[in-house]
Amino acid sequence: MKCLFRVLLCVVTVAVFYHPVHAQTTTFEVRIANHAVGTIEAQRKVSGSAKSITIKTRIQTLLARINSDILNEYDNNVLTLAKSTRVAGKKGEDKETTTRRNGNDYTVMLNGARSVIDNTEIAHCVADLYFAEPKQVSRIFSEALGKFLPLHPLGSGQYELVLPEGKKNIYKYSNGVLTEVEVNHTFGKALFIKTI
């Protein structure tokens, strides 16, 4: 009986600790005015029904240094937790957002201000755009802003994400893989170009 218990314990331990985790990492170069100014590393890990995505952005220009991190956790393809931080080192430009699922609602804390998104499931976030072409998706949840944004297909594997201030980012896919992002921001236009 003791021997059978030990064998069973070993099998359970192996099953728990060696459950396959599939990881995918993609890197983008950030370019402004055709000059490399930073990198974005996007990583997705899948283990059974659990999925996590991390996006690390590091940008250094003459005018600014920006570090941005996103961490999303999903269960059965439904967002359970999203944390987004942006550190620019300038007063008023740093941002921290946490979105947490509570039953059928989400609580969003954006720089200390609390809001609630009632009766919904978040299945598509901005971070997901780095890993899958958003076919049949008309809105995306922004982890940084703590709200849904409209997403429009433009054809030829291109999608337009409309930001609250009217600016538009274009996500470009080839064979379902994100290859480039065109971002319109206060400094002008930036390109994220897939390197790996």
Steps between C-alpha positions, in 0.01 A plus 500: 500500500786739586666424167177569309459830685857606409447416132173692497664796674783500242254489208294789644816704570627451144159589358480821705856624458554394141168609352599626157530876469511634147677835469523731202719813494500768232725807483435830324733791431353845571589753229436876493603699191675185374721479813490208745403639842391190689362149516181317585512143628168316494470159666203265526495190721223241484454222754174309476212749532730771642672759281724794584635777279777745588599798288818693590564825315825694541539829309779758525496821296672835546179638650374210707560160651195275527471160667166325462396158629179306451411172672175323411367177651216300347300193595312323218581798272331749735709777656528463878773759569677773303776723639644784296773743609657781304796691645607806302676687781298816432239624743150409390611255229549190716204266499399186693188301420373177655193318370370208707205271433247467783222258403328650194659845542846656474646753742739747334746706706661772285750713695292445813161577341259205517240408239296187422422332170170319559387160378757414235780259416819644352638261240711731280761748629759717326771252609318223308557694176870402519413129471186461289334681213174642640261360241134555592599730792340846508630627835815449705555561871787740570690389809661846531177701466271253679232519229388351171618656173348451153693285252428522126622262226660689211558197276825333392573389859487856641297617800443849638484551877329831583628675814282732715669819375430400138848371418517169317750215521525256208585132562630316191495119468648260248361146503345569841829621655546859618789654303461875561313753710467864396448714810396863489606685814603845625852473351361407157487155347683195633534156347529171687669256260517128577860376527454152651 
